[in-house]
Amino acid sequence: DTDAATETDAATETDAATETTSQYAYQPQYFDLPEPIQWISRSCVSGSTLYFTASILSGQDTYIDKDGNFVIQPQFDYAFPFSSNGVARVLFGDDIGYIDTEGHYVIPAQYQDAYDFADNGLALIKTNDLYGYIGTDGNYAINPQFEDAFNFGHGSYAAVSIGGKWGFVDGEGHYLVNPQFEAAGAFAANGLAPVETNGV
C-alpha cells in the first residue's frame, strides 16, 4: 500500500509539473542560424513583425526575422532594437543615425550619441559635445546647447544641464524649472522627478 501511495504521489507531481509547463505564455522556439551569424540578441517588435539584432563573424551588426533570415544586410558597427515608431538607431563608423525596417536611413548617421524617440516625438542627440533634441524629420526641435541631458520622460519634460546646474525643459525648449540643481533625473509616471541640491 505504501508503494502504491508513493507511485500515486509521484504521478500526481509529474502531472502537476507538466500542467505548469504547458501554462507558459511563450514556448521557446529554435532555428538554425545562417553560417555567418555569430550571435543574436535584443529582440524587438516593429509593427507586427518580430526582429532580432544579430552580429556576423566579421563583427558587423544587422537584423534578422524570427526564421533567422536577414531582413537588412549586415553593414552596421552596432544595431539597436527597433523602437515603437518603427525606426532603429544604428552606429556606422563613429556616428549614429536612424533607419527604417528596410535599412534606409530616415536620419543620416551624424551624431556622437543618440537615443530612441520619446512619446512626444523627440529624441535626445549629442553633436559637437553638446546635447539637443530632434524630431522624427531629423530637424532640431531644441538646438544643441546642453552639457548633459536626459531623454524626455513622462509629462514631456526633460532634465538638462547647463552651466553645471540642472533644470527641466518642455518640448519647445522652454524652462519648466530653471537650472539650479546639482543633479536631476527624468520625471516618473507619478509626476515627480529626483533632484539633488546641497549634496542631498
Disulfide bonds with the S-S distance in Angstrom:
none
